[in-house]
Amino acid sequence: MRTQVALHHASRLINHGPTVLVTSAANGQRNVMAAAWSMPVEFTPPRVAVVIDKSTFTRELVLAGAAFALSIPGRALADLTYTVGSVSGRDGGDKFARYGIVTFAGPALGLPLIEGCIAWLECRLIPEPHAQQAYDTCFGEVLSAFADERVFAQGRWSFRDDNLEQHTLHHLGGGQFAWPARSLQARVLPNVR
């Protein structure tokens, strides 16, 4: 149930601070890790930032391939999200194979995108050596964006009781996650004077 998201709405996929699964691939290897710190940083062209520790295998592959993807898991993938964020792909081998993670190739860069997630962004790495070294922050230009239309349509998230398993995850630390219960449309208040 994937539908293409207009790139001018791509930042809305991560604007509310969900935990993301960062995938990378280079030199015949691939990896996935969870990241709690990601955000949009520019609308046109759409750009994002994600913190990827310099000691991780994912970071090594991101730098080697000059690209990364963000797959946004819903509530149904909480255990998988915690697992891939807790174990190394460098020491234990391919996490996709170890945990039976099914992927599909991203349309722009061919990066592994994770089935069962609720949104996906493929990003070309924007080299920012100082931010990468000092803050472990990687910037990317979004080249493709897709979302599950049950929970994101017409540029907006819709968290309802009937799509609870597709609600985004928000890491609170120590393997504990929260998710949004509902969404509401705010309105601009009228002037009182």
C-alpha positions as a printed NumPy array, in Angstrom:
array([[  0.   ,   0.   ,   0.   ],
       [  2.717,   2.476,  -0.975],
       [  1.92 ,   5.738,  -2.654],
       [  4.395,   8.28 ,  -3.897],
       [  4.751,  11.407,  -1.768],
       [  5.352,  14.742,  -3.446],
       [  8.871,  15.828,  -2.585],
       [  7.616,  19.139,  -1.191],
       [  5.809,  17.033,   1.463],
       [  8.747,  14.671,   2.138],
       [  9.836,  16.588,   5.252],
       [  6.453,  15.894,   6.846],
       [  7.302,  12.195,   6.957],
       [  9.867,  12.851,   9.711],
       [  8.874,  16.303,  11.008],
       [  7.182,  14.835,  14.098],
       [ 10.347,  13.042,  15.271],
       [  9.746,   9.34 ,  14.682],
       [ 12.387,   6.685,  15.155],
       [ 13.762,   5.722,  11.747],
       [ 15.576,   2.715,  10.341],
       [ 18.669,   3.858,   8.451],
       [ 19.719,   1.556,   5.627],
       [ 22.881,   1.743,   3.612],
       [ 24.658,  -0.31 ,   0.985],
       [ 28.09 ,  -0.202,  -0.622],
       [ 30.688,  -2.587,  -1.958],
       [ 28.3  ,  -5.555,  -1.915],
       [ 27.39 ,  -5.064,   1.745],
       [ 24.322,  -3.59 ,   3.398],
       [ 23.208,  -2.69 ,   6.887],
       [ 20.329,  -1.321,   8.912],
       [ 20.277,   0.502,  12.235],
       [ 17.697,   2.402,  14.259],
       [ 18.11 ,   6.136,  14.841],
       [ 16.03 ,   8.266,  17.174],
       [ 17.47 ,  11.587,  16.013],
       [ 16.402,  12.638,  12.536],
       [ 14.722,  15.728,  11.191],
       [ 13.969,  17.757,   8.088],
       [ 16.323,  20.692,   7.538],
       [ 15.166,  22.175,   4.216],
       [ 12.03 ,  22.109,   2.07 ],
       [ 13.306,  22.816,  -1.461],
       [ 15.074,  20.686,  -2.33 ],
       [ 14.027,  18.454,   0.553],
       [ 16.914,  17.738,   2.896],
       [ 17.128,  15.78 ,   6.133],
       [ 19.621,  15.199,   8.921],
       [ 20.172,  12.007,  10.885],
       [ 22.661,  11.203,  13.624],
       [ 24.733,   8.13 ,  12.74 ],
       [ 27.589,   7.409,  15.141],
       [ 30.969,   7.3  ,  13.424],
       [ 31.752,   3.895,  14.948],
       [ 28.826,   2.139,  13.256],
       [ 28.936,  -0.111,  10.231],
       [ 26.01 ,   1.853,   8.796],
       [ 28.086,   5.052,   8.868],
       [ 30.923,   3.283,   7.078],
       [ 28.564,   2.18 ,   4.319],
       [ 26.848,   5.592,   4.111],
       [ 30.207,   7.25 ,   3.496],
       [ 31.318,   4.574,   1.02 ],
       [ 28.058,   4.706,  -0.955],
       [ 27.43 ,   8.443,  -0.495],
       [ 23.777,   7.643,   0.238],
       [ 21.348,   6.377,   2.857],
       [ 17.671,   5.605,   3.17 ],
       [ 15.212,   6.121,   5.99 ],
       [ 12.451,   3.571,   6.494],
       [  9.946,   4.682,   9.101],
       [  8.591,   1.796,  11.16 ],
       [  5.142,   1.712,  12.659],
       [  4.114,   0.305,  15.997],
       [  3.985,  -3.222,  14.566],
       [  7.785,  -3.149,  14.086],
       [  8.791,  -2.049,  17.605],
       [ 10.707,  -5.245,  18.421],
       [ 12.533,  -5.249,  15.086],
       [ 13.404,  -1.568,  15.504],
       [ 14.837,  -2.135,  18.963],
       [ 16.744,  -5.219,  17.81 ],
       [ 18.491,  -3.632,  14.806],
       [ 19.384,  -0.658,  16.984],
       [ 20.921,  -2.915,  19.64 ],
       [ 23.164,  -5.234,  17.62 ],
       [ 26.036,  -4.58 ,  15.239],
       [ 26.032,  -5.526,  11.589],
       [ 29.806,  -5.42 ,  11.559],
       [ 30.279,  -8.315,  13.988],
       [ 27.251, -10.516,  13.506],
       [ 26.803, -10.438,   9.748],
       [ 23.919,  -9.231,   7.598],
       [ 21.065,  -8.11 ,   9.879],
       [ 18.573,  -8.47 ,   7.024],
       [ 19.319, -12.193,   6.779],
       [ 19.623, -12.731,  10.554],
       [ 16.219, -11.257,  11.311],
       [ 14.348, -12.092,   8.101],
       [ 13.982,  -8.452,   7.087],
       [ 12.342,  -8.172,   3.676],
       [ 13.358,  -5.23 ,   1.516],
       [ 12.588,  -3.699,  -1.84 ],
       [ 14.919,  -1.552,  -3.912],
       [ 14.403,   2.181,  -3.728],
       [ 13.461,   3.717,  -7.082],
       [ 16.076,   6.495,  -7.078],
       [ 19.225,   4.862,  -5.696],
       [ 18.353,   1.176,  -5.354],
       [ 18.941,   1.279,  -1.596],
       [ 17.27 ,  -1.385,   0.554],
       [ 13.943,  -0.108,   1.874],
       [ 12.211,  -2.164,   4.545],
       [  8.868,  -3.818,   3.812],
       [  6.271,  -3.366,   6.507],
       [  7.357,   0.181,   7.297],
       [  4.991,   3.093,   6.786],
       [  7.219,   5.589,   4.969],
       [ 10.482,   5.591,   3.043],
       [ 12.978,   8.235,   1.918],
       [ 16.044,   7.702,  -0.26 ],
       [ 18.759,  10.274,   0.261],
       [ 21.97 ,  11.268,  -1.447],
       [ 24.595,  12.139,   1.187],
       [ 25.508,  15.814,   1.329],
       [ 29.142,  15.879,   2.471],
       [ 29.499,  18.007,   5.605],
       [ 32.795,  16.787,   7.111],
       [ 32.667,  19.026,  10.184],
       [ 29.093,  18.049,  11.156],
       [ 29.829,  14.383,  10.466],
       [ 33.017,  14.36 ,  12.546],
       [ 32.016,  16.655,  15.405],
       [ 28.333,  15.778,  15.793],
       [ 27.863,  12.474,  13.917],
       [ 25.223,  14.282,  11.868],
       [ 24.743,  13.218,   8.262],
       [ 22.766,  15.377,   5.852],
       [ 20.95 ,  14.024,   2.828],
       [ 18.968,  15.334,  -0.098],
       [ 15.732,  13.38 ,  -0.458],
       [ 15.478,  11.908,  -3.958],
       [ 12.397,   9.73 ,  -3.469],
       [  9.689,   9.506,  -0.821],
       [  6.828,   7.065,  -0.346],
       [  4.287,   6.432,   2.396],
       [  1.571,   3.987,   3.392],
       [ -1.656,   5.706,   2.384],
       [ -3.489,   4.185,   5.368],
       [ -1.616,   6.601,   7.623],
       [ -0.147,   9.331,   5.355],
       [ -2.12 ,  10.812,   2.484],
       [ -2.321,  14.16 ,   0.692],
       [  0.763,  15.386,   2.536],
       [ -0.557,  14.685,   6.044],
       [ -0.283,  12.076,   8.778],
       [ -3.564,  10.69 ,  10.08 ],
       [ -3.286,   8.757,  13.345],
       [ -6.591,   7.072,  14.131],
       [ -7.877,   4.088,  16.103],
       [ -8.332,   2.059,  12.911],
       [ -4.651,   2.388,  11.88 ],
       [ -3.007,   1.948,  15.287],
       [ -0.394,  -0.563,  14.081],
       [  0.824,   2.007,  11.54 ],
       [  1.421,   4.769,  14.115],
       [  5.025,   5.975,  14.227],
       [  7.412,   4.983,  17.028],
       [  9.156,   7.502,  19.27 ],
       [ 12.078,   6.146,  21.31 ],
       [ 12.057,   7.133,  24.978],
       [ 15.264,   5.248,  25.896],
       [ 16.057,   1.765,  27.154],
       [ 13.877,   0.042,  24.568],
       [ 10.741,   1.938,  25.552],
       [  8.71 ,   3.522,  22.759],
       [  5.667,   5.766,  22.576],
       [  3.339,   6.408,  19.655],
       [  0.889,   9.166,  18.807],
       [ -2.648,   8.341,  19.859],
       [ -4.449,  10.633,  17.438],
       [ -3.941,  13.669,  15.283],
       [ -6.052,  16.789,  15.117],
       [ -6.298,  19.745,  12.778],
       [ -5.536,  23.031,  14.537],
       [ -6.915,  26.373,  13.359],
       [ -5.559,  29.894,  13.471],
       [ -7.09 ,  31.846,  16.308],
       [ -8.93 ,  35.069,  15.429],
       [ -7.513,  38.398,  16.577],
       [ -9.004,  39.448,  19.9  ],
       [ -8.477,  43.166,  19.299]])
